Amino acid sequence: MPAPWTREPTPEPVDATRASSSGRPSGRTRRAGSRIVGSRPARVLARHVVSKGPLLAAGLTYQALFALFAALWVGFSVAGFVVSGDQLLRDELIVFIRSAVPGLIQDADGTGVVDPELLLDATVFGWTGAIALVGLLVSSVTLLGSMRDCVRVVFRAAQPATPLGRLIVRDLGLALAFGAAVLVSATLSLVSTTAVSGLLSGFGVSTRSLVGETTLRVVGVALVFVFDAAVLAVLFRVLAGLHIPVRRLLVGAVIGAAGFVSLTLVGGAVLRATGSNPLVASFAAIVGLLVVINLLCQVLLLSAGWIAVGMDDIGVLADPRQEAERLRRLEDERRAQEARARSRGRRLVDRGRGLLSWSKHLVGRGDPGDDARDDPGDGARR
């Protein structure tokens, strides 16, 4: 036993630090970790992983690749009849598709898969066009059906009970509407570009200057952003057939469109990085296109996960039938609570009336006795 006047030596600062670091994390560290894990981006990423989002995106990439090639051939064949006399509109259509899906159509440097000159000579009259048309019908229905299933998996919603024939007809209608939307967006892009060019010329700014090129680029990116947001909103609400509040639908569509535009801006760098790899130099264009499409599919599923996590926070179900059942149960519970409240109120009223009548009865029984005690004849008889 040490003497009372002795004291154990104080550990060195290095030893104390080592001892604290070897123990459990401090409360501040645990709170910071809990905040990070409980944050919405972390929960969206966890939902993406649990729902097998990378695997779903890989399947969508494989199907989208065939659908894009068939859609390009048939789309430009049909567009040739519509814009055959407008060279500017055809060029703007190529630029719009090149901006939306980097690496699909070759640019001035030859980076891309499809030569635009071949697209301008495409026709649906012939064996090639017929095969492309059949391939487009099959691949578009398959791709849209897979998108519907993947989005519903992310939302943890059951498969729709709509008959298969009705789903196929609706998917074909959406595919035609999407093609028309691309053409309309290209037209709006041409009109806006022409208007901005005229405005810049009025201010004496050349369209080939840095300011002019930046302005035209910003206008083009803004149009692509609006187009992507509208497509995502239609995909989540109409194609997937989900019940999503409007505000959360718009927020998720805007986030997904921002991701699409970001990939569009860095798509060229991805393609150049793929082409510089000597292992894939011989087929760098198709590999780069696959990488870009896969990233686009990942963003699609992540934006769906963002909406799904937000709906879980407020307790709203994405499946329309399940949401209708939940609302019906809530309404039944509300009516039951109101009925119980009315019943309790009636019991209280009845109890109050009983107490009042009992008190009146007691008062009524006590009055004759008082009269008898006050009777003078009673004392004379005694």
KOLFI-229591 format. One record per residue (C-alpha): residue in three letters; x, y, z. Coordinates in steps of 0.1 Angstrom, whole numbers, padded with zeros to 4 digits, always signed. Example, Ala and Ser with C-alpha at 12.3 -4.5 7.8 and 13.67 -1.06 7.14 Angstrom:
2
ALA+0123-0045+0078 SER+0137-0011+0071 
! end
This chain:
382
MET+0000+0000+0000 PRO+0016+0033-0010 ALA+0022+0060+0016 PRO-0005+0087+0020 TRP+0019+0114+0009 THR+0028+0096-0023 ARG+0009+0101-0056 GLU+0007+0080-0087 PRO+0026+0096-0116 THR+0004+0115-0141 PRO+0004+0098-0175 GLU+0022+0117-0203 PRO+0000+0136-0228 VAL+0009+0111-0256 ASP-0002+0081-0234 ALA-0034+0099-0225 THR-0042+0106-0261 ARG-0035+0070-0270 ALA-0057+0057-0242 SER-0086+0079-0253 SER-0082+0070-0289 SER-0083+0033-0281 GLY-0116+0035-0263 ARG-0151+0041-0276 PRO-0158+0072-0297 SER-0168+0104-0279 GLY-0203+0116-0278 ARG-0196+0144-0303 THR-0183+0118-0328 ARG-0213+0096-0323 ARG-0237+0125-0328 ALA-0219+0136-0359 GLY-0220+0101-0373 SER-0257+0098-0365 ARG-0264+0131-0383 ILE-0245+0119-0414 VAL-0262+0085-0414 GLY-0296+0101-0408 SER-0292+0128-0435 ARG-0314+0125-0465 PRO-0285+0120-0491 ALA-0271+0091-0470 ARG-0306+0075-0467 VAL-0311+0079-0505 LEU-0278+0063-0512 ALA-0286+0035-0488 ARG-0320+0029-0504 HIS-0303+0029-0538 VAL-0279+0002-0527 VAL-0306-0019-0509 SER-0329-0017-0539 LYS-0300-0030-0561 GLY-0299+0003-0580 PRO-0265-0004-0598 LEU-0278-0037-0611 LEU-0311-0022-0622 ALA-0292+0006-0640 ALA-0270-0019-0658 GLY-0301-0037-0671 LEU-0316-0004-0683 THR-0283+0005-0700 TYR-0283-0027-0720 GLN-0319-0022-0732 ALA-0315+0016-0738 LEU-0286+0010-0761 PHE-0306-0010-0786 ALA-0336+0014-0783 LEU-0315+0044-0790 PHE-0300+0031-0822 ALA-0334+0020-0835 ALA-0350+0053-0824 LEU-0323+0073-0842 TRP-0328+0055-0875 VAL-0366+0056-0874 GLY-0367+0091-0859 PHE-0345+0107-0885 SER-0364+0088-0912 VAL-0397+0103-0900 ALA-0381+0137-0893 GLY-0368+0138-0928 PHE-0403+0142-0941 VAL-0411+0169-0915 VAL-0380+0190-0917 SER-0367+0180-0951 GLY-0367+0216-0964 ASP-0351+0231-0933 GLN-0314+0225-0930 LEU-0311+0246-0898 LEU-0338+0226-0880 ARG-0321+0193-0889 ASP-0288+0206-0877 GLU-0304+0218-0845 LEU-0321+0185-0840 ILE-0287+0168-0842 VAL-0272+0193-0818 PHE-0300+0188-0793 ILE-0297+0150-0793 ARG-0259+0153-0791 SER-0264+0175-0760 ALA-0289+0152-0744 VAL-0270+0120-0749 PRO-0232+0127-0752 GLY-0214+0102-0774 LEU-0244+0090-0794 ILE-0239+0112-0824 GLN-0204+0121-0837 ASP-0193+0157-0831 ALA-0168+0178-0852 ASP-0139+0159-0836 GLY-0154+0125-0846 THR-0162+0116-0810 GLY-0193+0095-0810 VAL-0209+0063-0824 VAL-0233+0073-0852 ASP-0223+0094-0882 PRO-0249+0123-0886 GLU-0246+0121-0924 LEU-0259+0085-0923 LEU-0288+0096-0902 LEU-0298+0123-0927 ASP-0299+0096-0955 ALA-0320+0072-0933 THR-0353+0059-0946 VAL-0379+0035-0934 PHE-0387+0023-0969 GLY-0367-0009-0973 TRP-0356-0039-0953 THR-0333-0018-0931 GLY-0360+0006-0922 ALA-0385-0022-0916 ILE-0361-0040-0893 ALA-0353-0008-0875 LEU-0391-0001-0870 VAL-0398-0035-0856 GLY-0368-0032-0834 LEU-0379+0002-0822 LEU-0414-0011-0813 VAL-0400-0041-0793 SER-0371-0022-0777 SER-0391+0008-0767 VAL-0419-0012-0751 THR-0393-0034-0733 LEU-0373-0003-0721 LEU-0403+0016-0709 GLY-0416-0015-0691 SER-0383-0020-0674 MET-0381+0016-0664 ARG-0416+0013-0648 ASP-0406-0018-0629 CYS-0373-0003-0617 VAL-0389+0029-0605 ARG-0416+0010-0587 VAL-0389-0012-0570 VAL-0372+0019-0557 PHE-0405+0032-0544 ARG-0412-0003-0529 ALA-0445-0004-0547 ALA-0463-0035-0560 GLN-0465-0042-0597 PRO-0495-0025-0614 ALA-0527-0044-0618 THR-0533-0029-0652 PRO-0538-0054-0680 LEU-0507-0061-0701 GLY-0523-0050-0734 ARG-0533-0016-0719 LEU-0497-0011-0706 ILE-0482-0019-0740 VAL-0506+0006-0757 ARG-0498+0033-0731 ASP-0460+0027-0735 LEU-0463+0030-0773 GLY-0482+0063-0768 LEU-0455+0076-0745 ALA-0428+0066-0769 LEU-0445+0085-0797 ALA-0450+0115-0774 PHE-0414+0114-0764 GLY-0403+0115-0800 ALA-0426+0144-0807 ALA-0413+0162-0776 VAL-0377+0158-0789 LEU-0387+0174-0822 VAL-0406+0203-0805 SER-0377+0209-0781 ALA-0353+0210-0811 THR-0376+0236-0828 LEU-0377+0257-0796 SER-0339+0254-0793 LEU-0336+0267-0829 VAL-0360+0296-0822 SER-0343+0306-0790 THR-0309+0304-0805 THR-0319+0326-0834 ALA-0336+0351-0810 VAL-0305+0352-0787 SER-0282+0356-0817 GLY-0303+0385-0830 LEU-0303+0401-0796 LEU-0265+0397-0793 SER-0260+0412-0828 GLY-0282+0442-0817 PHE-0259+0448-0789 GLY-0229+0445-0811 VAL-0217+0412-0796 SER-0205+0385-0820 THR-0218+0350-0816 ARG-0183+0337-0821 SER-0170+0357-0791 LEU-0166+0343-0756 VAL-0197+0361-0744 GLY-0217+0350-0774 GLU-0207+0314-0772 THR-0213+0313-0734 THR-0248+0328-0738 LEU-0258+0304-0765 ARG-0244+0275-0745 VAL-0264+0286-0714 VAL-0296+0289-0734 GLY-0291+0254-0749 VAL-0283+0239-0715 ALA-0314+0256-0700 LEU-0337+0241-0727 VAL-0322+0206-0721 PHE-0327+0210-0684 VAL-0364+0219-0688 PHE-0368+0190-0712 ASP-0352+0165-0689 ALA-0373+0177-0659 ALA-0405+0173-0679 VAL-0395+0138-0690 LEU-0387+0127-0655 ALA-0420+0141-0641 VAL-0439+0122-0668 LEU-0419+0090-0662 PHE-0425+0090-0624 ARG-0462+0100-0625 VAL-0476+0086-0658 LEU-0453+0057-0668 ALA-0447+0043-0634 GLY-0483+0051-0623 LEU-0473+0063-0589 HIS-0491+0086-0565 ILE-0466+0114-0558 PRO-0474+0149-0543 VAL-0468+0176-0569 ARG-0442+0195-0549 ARG-0421+0164-0542 LEU-0425+0153-0578 LEU-0412+0187-0591 VAL-0383+0186-0566 GLY-0372+0151-0576 ALA-0376+0159-0614 VAL-0354+0190-0610 ILE-0327+0171-0591 GLY-0327+0144-0617 ALA-0326+0170-0645 ALA-0296+0187-0628 GLY-0278+0154-0627 PHE-0286+0148-0664 VAL-0273+0182-0673 SER-0241+0177-0652 LEU-0235+0144-0670 THR-0241+0162-0703 LEU-0214+0188-0695 VAL-0188+0162-0684 GLY-0198+0136-0710 GLY-0172+0148-0734 ALA-0145+0144-0708 VAL-0157+0108-0700 LEU-0156+0099-0737 ARG-0121+0114-0742 ALA-0109+0095-0711 THR-0124+0063-0725 GLY-0108+0068-0759 SER-0074+0074-0744 ASN-0074+0039-0728 PRO-0053+0017-0752 LEU-0072-0014-0740 VAL-0105-0001-0754 ALA-0092+0022-0782 SER-0108+0001-0810 PHE-0143+0003-0795 ALA-0139+0034-0773 ALA-0170+0051-0787 ILE-0194+0024-0778 VAL-0178+0019-0744 GLY-0180+0056-0737 LEU-0217+0056-0747 LEU-0224+0027-0724 VAL-0207+0045-0695 VAL-0227+0077-0701 ILE-0260+0058-0704 ASN-0253+0039-0672 LEU-0246+0071-0653 LEU-0278+0086-0667 CYS-0297+0055-0654 GLN-0281+0058-0620 VAL-0292+0094-0618 LEU-0327+0084-0628 LEU-0329+0058-0600 LEU-0313+0082-0574 SER-0338+0109-0582 ALA-0366+0084-0577 GLY-0350+0074-0544 TRP-0349+0110-0533 ILE-0387+0113-0538 ALA-0393+0079-0522 VAL-0374+0088-0490 GLY-0392+0121-0487 MET-0426+0104-0491 ASP-0415+0079-0464 ASP-0408+0108-0440 ILE-0444+0121-0443 GLY-0460+0086-0444 VAL-0474+0088-0479 LEU-0474+0056-0500 ALA-0465+0057-0537 ASP-0488+0029-0549 PRO-0522+0044-0556 ARG-0542+0014-0543 GLN-0522+0013-0511 GLU-0525+0050-0506 ALA-0562+0049-0511 GLU-0564+0020-0486 ARG-0543+0040-0461 LEU-0565+0071-0465 ARG-0596+0049-0461 ARG-0583+0035-0429 LEU-0574+0070-0416 GLU-0609+0082-0425 ASP-0625+0052-0407 GLU-0603+0058-0376 ARG-0612+0095-0376 ARG-0649+0086-0378 ALA-0645+0061-0350 GLN-0628+0086-0328 GLU-0655+0111-0335 ALA-0681+0084-0326 ARG-0663+0076-0294 ALA-0661+0113-0285 ARG-0698+0117-0292 SER-0705+0086-0271 ARG-0684+0099-0242 GLY-0702+0133-0245 ARG-0736+0116-0244 ARG-0726+0095-0213 LEU-0714+0126-0195 VAL-0747+0144-0203 ASP-0767+0114-0191 ARG-0746+0111-0160 GLY-0751+0148-0153 ARG-0789+0145-0158 GLY-0789+0115-0134 LEU-0771+0134-0107 LEU-0795+0163-0112 SER-0826+0141-0109 TRP-0811+0123-0079 SER-0804+0155-0061 LYS-0839+0167-0068 HIS-0853+0135-0055 LEU-0833+0138-0023 VAL-0846+0174-0018 GLY-0881+0162-0025 ARG-0879+0135+0002 GLY-0865+0159+0028 ASP-0894+0185+0026 PRO-0922+0164+0043 GLY-0901+0157+0074 ASP-0894+0194+0078 ASP-0931+0201+0076 ALA-0939+0175+0102 ARG-0914+0189+0126 ASP-0929+0223+0122 ASP-0965+0210+0128 PRO-0979+0224+0163 GLY-1004+0196+0166 ASP-0976+0171+0169 GLY-0964+0185+0202 ALA-1000+0186+0217 ARG-1005+0149+0209 ARG-0972+0140+0226 
! end
